[in-house]
Amino acid sequence: MIERNLERLIFASRWIMAPFYLGLVVALAMLLVKFSQELIHVAPAVFTMSENAVILAVLTLIDLSLAGNLLLMVIFAGYENFVSKIDTGEHEDRPDWMGKVDFSGLKLKLLASIVAISGIQLLRTFMAIEQTSKETLYSMLIIHITFVVSGVLLALMDLLVEKAHAIKNSTH
């Protein structure tokens, strides 16, 4: 009796995460506001901007878009992995990966997005290299390389675990 009630309580506690995911939806809306502000700021001036300035503005928009994609992945996969399945029926717009991304796959997707965002930040820095100190540039390079190496190591670890499970299952 006590065990059953305790297990029900623990199982129901997953719903405590739901407000976190709703908060991330608000964060996604905040990114939309910043994206819109940047677009409204840049679009009228595009004819008078230098090529580098346009590229930097576009990189900012891409950066915000990638951050939004990152949030969506966390919201969808996190909610489905830890709270409840999202019932979209057979909706034609349902992303193929929805409901299929496990925690390991989510980690890899997140890290890949972080590497892409870091790469864009690094590219923006290189485009304004004359205003960047060597220390800042070195720090950004080290951080980016750390993200890349972490992603490769995480993928290798997942591959090794997968192979170990395959070997274990084939011997039983």
N, C-alpha and C positions, 0 to 999 in steps of 0.2 A: 504494500500500500504506500509506504513512505517512498520507496524507490520509484514506483510508478509516477507519483506526484512530482518528485524531484526531477525525473527525466522529462516529464511534460513541461515543467517550468523552464528547464534548461533548453529544451527544444523551442519553446515559445520565445525565449530570450533573443532569438535571432531577429525578431521584429524591432528590437532596439536599434538595429542598424538602418532601418528604413528612413528615419529622419536624416541620417548622414547622407544617404543617396539623394534625398530631396534637397538637401543643402548643396550637393554637387550640381543638381539641376539649376539651382539659383546661380551657382558659380558659372555655369554654362551661359546663362542669360547675361551675366556680367561680362563675359568674354565677347558676346554678341554686341553689347553696348560699346566696348572698346574697339572692336572690329569696325563697327558702323562709324564711330568717331574718326578713326584713321582714314576710312574710305571717303567720308565726307570732307575731311581736311585735305586729302591728296587729290581727289578727282578734279576739282576745279583748277588746280595749279599744275596739272600734268603737262600742259603745253609750255609752261615756263620753267619747269624743273629740269635739272641736268639728268643725264642718263643714270648716273650713279644714285642720285636722289630718288629716281623712280624705282630703280632696282631695290634700294634700301626700303622704300615704302612697300613694295610688293613682298619683300622678305618678311616685313613685319606682319602683313596680312597672312602670309603662309604660316608664320610662327603662331599666330593666334588661332588659325584654322587647325593646325596640328594639336595645339593645346586643347581645343574643343573636341577633336577626335579622341584624344587621350581621356578626357573626362567622360565621353560617351562610353568608351570601352570599360572604364572603371564602373560607371553607373550600371550598365547592362550586365556585364559579367559578374560584378560584385553582387548585385541584387539577385541574379539568378543562381549564383554559387552559394550564397550565404543566407538569403532571405526566402525567396519564393520564385517559382518559374513565372515568367511573364507570358500571360496568355494572349497571344495575338491571333489565335486561330490559324488560319491558313493565309494570312495577309501576304500579298505579293511583295510588299516592300520590306518584309522581315529580313534583316541581314543574314547571310548564310552562316556566319560564325556564331550567331546568337544561339545560346543553349548548348553549344559545342565547345566553348572555350573553358578549359579547366583552369585551376589556379596556376599551374605551371605554364600553360599557354598564355594566360593573362600576364604573368610576369615577363615573358619574352616580348609580348606585344607592347607592354608598357615601356620596357627598356629600349625597344626599337624606336618608339616614339620619342623617348627622352634623348636618344642619340641623334635623331633627326632634328629635334629642337635645338640641341646643343650645337649641331653642325651649322644650322642656320645662324645662330648667334655668333659662331666663330666666323662665318662668311661675312656677316655684317661688320664684325670687328676688322677683318682684313680689308674691307672696302673703305674703312675710315682709319686706316693704319697710322696715318700721320698724327691722329689725335689719341693714339693708344700707347700707353707706356709698355716697355718691354716686360715688366713684371706682370701687368694685366694680361698681356698676350700669352706669356708663358703659363700663367695660371689657367687661363681658358683652355689652352692646348692640353695641359695636364689633366684638367677635369674632363675634357672631351675624350682623350685617350683612355682615361679611367672608365668612362661609361662604355666605350667600345669594347675594351678588354673584359669588363664585367659582363657585358652581353654575350660575348663569345664563351666565356667560362660558364655562364649560366646555361647556355645552350648545350655545351659539352656535358655538363653535369646532368642535365635532363636526358641527353642521349645515353649516357652511361647507365642511369637509373632505368631507362626504358629497356636497354639491352639486358641488364641484370634481371629485370622482371621477365623478359622473354626467355632467357636461359632457365630461370627458376621454373617458369610455367611449362617449358618443354621437357623438363626432367621429371615432372610429376604426372 
